[in-house]
């Protein structure tokens, strides 16, 4: 009996070992794939077609000079290919006919939509990126000021590929809080919302002599899936303040004399939206808390006194409030709920929201918003007294 039990135990162990073994059926060999680093989507000349550009990382370095993505002679670590098709899947099929490798999207850094494609509507393009199992939801989404393929054809100054350079640029912008960092998950979530309008950073090319460099400029605003306008730098910062997306960055304060400036480095920031409904009319209260350190001053005034600290805090509260108001006014002008007020009201007052949902576009234009800012200046840095003399 004991011998049979031991035999049964050994059989069970062998079965579990066999089940845990994995095969290589779905493996991707490096010499069989083309690693996609960036994707550009542009409006094609023919109706109902799309122009797709993919940036592929080169596996082997070139031994001699080659023609780079921007037309200059030099060594590049990427290859850009462009195809037109009925859909993105159709263009991927055409790419595979030109390459001796299969496109592999798991390392893709960015998806860039051309401005024309964004204004026409990008909903038809999103399905591929959300459905394809190799596409990560953390891919950055951007809108090009012009053509997306032009951005990918700009040779990066430091990184090996343009797409990787843009990805690192967005991560850096996250820390200084000047443009929104929007990934595929965030963009799709806003796109699926009935009221909240999607936003995405805009990227364009700066030319200085013969050199070209891609940089993040403004913020694209969408109504549903169509781009309807842009936010400038001040309006973008106001949106980040209101949606709790500010991590760091400098607040520039103009002194009362109109000549000197004070720079305050934000060290901590938070905000929250509180909806209220009175007499059937909704309103929003935005509460912002900010802490910062004195980073730089261009005056000779001693700002280390409690009275000076109080003055700077008041100036900082006014500066932050103006940025949020500018963003709110632009949102109402575009009739795009970029702050997500509708979703906030729905979460707190779901029954009342049922009566507002159909007329939200009209309600949003007239919604009352209170902006309360509490700014605190904590430190003056390594010095307390200004380095400039009073004679200056």
Buried (B, 14 or more C-beta within 10 A) or exposed (E): EEEEEEEEEEEEEEEEEEEEEEEEEEEEEEEEBBBBBBBBBBBBEEEEBBBBBBBBBBEEEEEEEEEBBBEEEEEBBBBBBBBBBEBBEBBBEBBEEEBEBEBBBEBBBBBBBBBBBBBBBBEBBBEBBBEBEEBBEEBBBBBBBBBBBBBBBBBBEEBBBBBBBBBBBBEEBBEBBBBBBBBBBBBBBBBEBEBBBBBBBBBBBEEEEEEBEBEBBBBBBBBBBEBBBBBBEBBBBBBBBBBBBBBBBBBEBEBEEEEBEBBBBBBEBEBEBEBBBEEEEBBBBBBBBBBBBBBEBEBBBBBBEEEBBEBBBEBBBBBBBBBBBBBBEBBBEBBBBBBBBBBBBBEBBEEBBEEBBEEBEEBBEEBEBEBEBEBBBEBBEEEEEBEEEEEE
